[in-house]
C-alpha cells in the first residue's frame, strides 16, 4: 500500500503569460511501500481538470489530514501512473539534482515558485510550479493557526508560504543542502564535490547596498573593525612582553619576601593566604597576559568565520602557517580545509546505501564527508561509528549487519561478561589479589567518570549519589570497600571494562581507559556494541597504556621531530625554556584531548581521527596545530618551564576545535609537500654520489685513490615518514609477570 507524504492543492503551472491559460493542480509526494527507500519516493504534479470530482475531494481530504499527520494511506483506486495529461509529470526524488525555491513577494506582486532541475537532462518536461497560496485550503488553514500562535515565519526566517511545506517534506526524505542564499538553491543528495564546487562558484556574500538590510551591514562592518583593532592590539601586546616584564613593579610584600627570604618571621608571613595570593598574582602576570592576548585573537577569528569573512581568515592562516612563503598551498586546498559546513546528515547517510543496504560509493568518499563536515548528531553517530571503528565492515549488507550484531551480543555475554560475573575464587592467591585490585580501580574510575553529563549522573531516593559507601558492608580495607553503583549506565561502563580485562588480560585496566569508553557508550548506549567498539578502538590506543610507556614515548618523540621540522623557531624557544621534550602534551595525547574540549566537541574530533583520511596518526598534527596556534604568544611571553607547563595545562575548554582542525589539515598538506621536496633532494644527492655500472651494480663517482664517497644521512627521520601512512600503528602489551601482578 502506497503512502501520500505530501499533498498541496492549487499549485499552478503558467504555460503562457495569459492568466486564462494557467492550470491548477495537485503536487504530491508518494512512497510506494514501507520497504521502498525514502529517496525513491516520487514527486508528481497532476492537473486538477484531469481528475474526477470524487478524486479531487479525496485529495483535498488527504491534504487536510496531512496538516496533523506525517503520511496518509493512498486510496485503493487512485494511482498517479494511470492519469495521463500533457502537463503532468512524475519523477523519483533521487533523480532530482537541485530545487530552487522562490518565495512570494510580500505585497503579492508575484507567487512563490519552485524550479526543479534533474540529473538526467529531462528538465524540459518539468514546468515551473507556482503556489497560489491565497486559494490553497491547507496553506490558508496553516496561516490562520500560525497567526493565532503569533509565529507567521518559517524555519528559514521568511513569511510562511506553500513551498515551505514541500521543502520540509523533502528534508525528511533526502539530504537537502542549501548552497546559495540569494537564490534559495538546494542540492539533493549531492556529492561533496558538487557541494564544494557549487558553493565556491555561486555563493554570494551579503553586499551592503540600498536594501533594508543596510543597517545590519553597517553594524557588522563596525563590529568587524572593532575585532580587527582588538586583534592588532593583542599582537602588539604580545610583542611587548619583555618591556612588560621590566615595567611591572613588584608588590611591596613580594619585594620584602625576596629581600628577607631566609628570615624565620618572613617564612611564617609567607603562609598567610593574602601573601600567597599576591605572590601568585605577580608570578602569573605573564601567563595571564598571554592568555588574554590569545583570547582576543581567537574571538576575532571566530567572528570572522561566523560572519563569512573567509578572505580575512584565510589570510591569517596563510601568514601564521607560512603556506604562502615556504610551501605553496593551492586556493582549492585552502578552501576545502576552511569550508566545513556540510555535515553528514541522516538523509545523506541513508542515500549512500542501495536496496540491500550495501554502500554504493567508495569508503574514501564517505570519510571525506566525515573528515570535512563531521556527523550531524549523536543519533546518526550510533550508526556511523560502528563502521568507523570496524565493528561493521564497509562492504556488508543490512542483513549481514543484523546477523553480526546478534552474534557479537551473544559472544560478549557468553565468552566475556559471564566469565567474571560467575567467577570462582582463583587457586592462585596472587592472581586473585590482582583481579580484585583491577575491579576496585575500575569501580573508582567509573564513579568519577563525566559526572557533569546527565547520562552518568544519578541520585538515589535517600539523597546519596552513586559511589557513596555502603555502610552495611563490612570494612575489609580500602581495596575491598563496597561502593554502590545504581546508575545503569555507570554499571554498563564497569561491565565493559571488566569484560575487556578478560578479553585482554595482558594489558588489564589502566587509568584513562574509562575516558575512552565514556564517549563510545554515551553515543551507542548499547553495552555489547560498545564493548566491541571499545575493543577495536583499543587496538590503536593500547600503545598509550603500555607498562613501559614505550608507545606514548614513541609518539612524543615523533611529535618532537614534527615540531622541530614544522615549527623550528618555536622548538628552539622551547629548548631555552627546558620544555623541548613537550612533556606538557603528554596528557592531551594520552586520551586524545578528552579533557581539553567540551564533551560534544570531542565526539567530532574523534570521528575525524577515526577516518584515517590523511594519516592514522593525525592526532599528532592536531597537537601540532595547538602548538602552532599558541607559538607566537609562548615565544614572546613565556620563558620558564613552569610558565609553559601552566599555560598549556590551562587551555581546557578555551580552544576552538574547528579552527584547530583546519590548521591540522593545512599543516599536514604543508608537511606532505615538504617531505616530497626533501625526497627529491635526497634522490638528487644519491644520483650525484653514485653511478650505475654496465652490470647494474652501483659504483661511487670517485677513483680508488680518492677518499671514499661521503655518507649522506636521510633528511627525513623514519618517525616523520611513518606519519604519511594510513595503516594503524599497533603495539601490544606482553604477558604479565609476577612482578607486574604485585
QUINOR-V506314 format. One record per backbone hydrogen bond with DSSP energy under -1.0 kcal/mol. CO is the residue of the C=O (numbers start at 1). NH is the residue of the N-H. Records with the same first field share a line. If there is no record, write none. Layout:
CO = NH / NH
This chain:
2 = 74
3 = 31
4 = 72
6 = 29
8 = 27
10 = 132
12 = 130
13 = 23
18 = 21
19 = 22
23 = 13
24 = 48
25 = 11
26 = 46
27 = 8
28 = 44
29 = 5 / 6
30 = 42
31 = 3
33 = 36
37 = 40
38 = 41
39 = 94
41 = 93
42 = 30
43 = 91
44 = 28
45 = 89
46 = 26
48 = 51
52 = 56
53 = 57
54 = 58
55 = 59
56 = 60
57 = 61
58 = 62
59 = 63
60 = 64
61 = 65
62 = 66
64 = 67
65 = 68
72 = 4
75 = 78
80 = 83
89 = 45
91 = 43
92 = 95
93 = 96
95 = 119
97 = 188
98 = 117
99 = 186
100 = 115
102 = 113
105 = 108
110 = 105
112 = 131
113 = 102
114 = 129
115 = 100
117 = 97 / 98
122 = 125
123 = 126
129 = 114
130 = 12
131 = 133
132 = 135
136 = 140
137 = 141
138 = 142
139 = 143
140 = 144
141 = 145
142 = 146
143 = 147
144 = 148
145 = 149
146 = 151
147 = 150
152 = 160
154 = 157
158 = 154
161 = 164
162 = 166
163 = 167
164 = 168
165 = 169
166 = 170
167 = 171
168 = 172
170 = 173 / 174
175 = 189
177 = 187
180 = 184 / 185
184 = 101
185 = 179 / 180
186 = 99
187 = 177
191 = 195
192 = 196
193 = 197
194 = 198
195 = 199
196 = 200
197 = 201
198 = 202
199 = 203
211 = 214
213 = 217
214 = 218
215 = 219
216 = 220
217 = 221
218 = 222
219 = 223
220 = 224
221 = 225
222 = 226
223 = 227
224 = 228
225 = 229
226 = 230
227 = 231
228 = 232
229 = 233
230 = 234
231 = 235
232 = 236
233 = 237
234 = 238
235 = 239
238 = 241
240 = 244
241 = 245
242 = 246
243 = 247
244 = 248
251 = 255
252 = 256
253 = 257
254 = 258
255 = 259
256 = 260
260 = 263
263 = 267
264 = 268
265 = 269
266 = 270
268 = 271
269 = 272
272 = 276
273 = 277
274 = 278
275 = 279
276 = 280
277 = 281
278 = 282
279 = 283
280 = 284
284 = 288
285 = 289
286 = 290
287 = 291
288 = 292
289 = 293
290 = 294
291 = 295
292 = 296
293 = 297
294 = 298
295 = 299
296 = 300
297 = 301
298 = 302
299 = 303
300 = 304
301 = 305
302 = 306
303 = 307
304 = 309
305 = 308
308 = 310
309 = 313
310 = 314
311 = 315
312 = 316
313 = 317
314 = 318
315 = 319
316 = 320
317 = 321
318 = 323
322 = 326 / 327
323 = 329
330 = 334
331 = 335
332 = 336
333 = 337
334 = 338
335 = 339
344 = 376
345 = 349
346 = 350
347 = 351
349 = 352
350 = 353
352 = 360
354 = 357
356 = 398
358 = 354
362 = 366
363 = 367
364 = 368
365 = 369
366 = 370
367 = 371
368 = 372
369 = 373
370 = 374
374 = 344
377 = 381
378 = 382
380 = 383 / 384
381 = 385
384 = 387 / 388
385 = 389
386 = 391 / 392
387 = 390
393 = 396
397 = 401
398 = 402
399 = 403
400 = 404
401 = 405
402 = 406
403 = 407
404 = 408
405 = 409
406 = 410
407 = 411
408 = 412
409 = 413
410 = 414
411 = 415
412 = 416 / 417
413 = 418
417 = 421
418 = 422
428 = 432
429 = 433
430 = 434
431 = 435
432 = 436
433 = 437
434 = 438
435 = 439
436 = 440
437 = 441
438 = 442
439 = 443
440 = 444
441 = 445
442 = 446
443 = 447
446 = 449
450 = 453
453 = 456
454 = 457
458 = 466
460 = 463
464 = 460
465 = 468
468 = 484
469 = 471
470 = 473
477 = 480
482 = 470
484 = 467
487 = 491
488 = 492
489 = 493
490 = 494
491 = 495
492 = 496
493 = 497
494 = 498
495 = 499
496 = 500
497 = 501
498 = 502
499 = 503
500 = 504
504 = 508
510 = 513
512 = 516
513 = 517
514 = 518
517 = 521
518 = 522
519 = 523
520 = 524
521 = 525
526 = 530
527 = 531
528 = 532
529 = 533
530 = 534
531 = 535
532 = 536
533 = 537
534 = 538
537 = 541
538 = 542
541 = 544
542 = 545
546 = 549
549 = 553
550 = 554
551 = 555
552 = 556
553 = 557
554 = 558
555 = 559
556 = 560
557 = 561
558 = 562
559 = 563
560 = 564
561 = 565
562 = 566
563 = 567
567 = 571
568 = 572
569 = 573
570 = 574
571 = 575
572 = 576
573 = 577
574 = 579
575 = 578
579 = 582
582 = 585
583 = 586
585 = 589
586 = 590
587 = 591
588 = 593
593 = 596
596 = 653
598 = 602
599 = 603
600 = 604
601 = 605
602 = 606
603 = 607
604 = 608
605 = 609
606 = 610
609 = 612
617 = 620
618 = 622
619 = 623
620 = 624
621 = 625
622 = 626
623 = 627
624 = 628
625 = 629
626 = 630
630 = 634
631 = 635
632 = 636
633 = 637
634 = 638
640 = 644
641 = 645
642 = 646
643 = 647
644 = 648
645 = 649
646 = 650
648 = 651
651 = 654
656 = 660
657 = 661
658 = 662
659 = 663
660 = 664
661 = 665
662 = 666
663 = 667
664 = 668
665 = 669
666 = 670
667 = 671
668 = 672
669 = 673
670 = 674
671 = 675
672 = 676
673 = 677
674 = 678
675 = 679
676 = 680
677 = 681
678 = 682
679 = 683
680 = 684
681 = 685
682 = 686
683 = 687
684 = 688
685 = 689
686 = 690
689 = 701
691 = 699
693 = 696
697 = 693
699 = 691
717 = 721
718 = 722
721 = 724
722 = 725
725 = 616
737 = 741
738 = 742
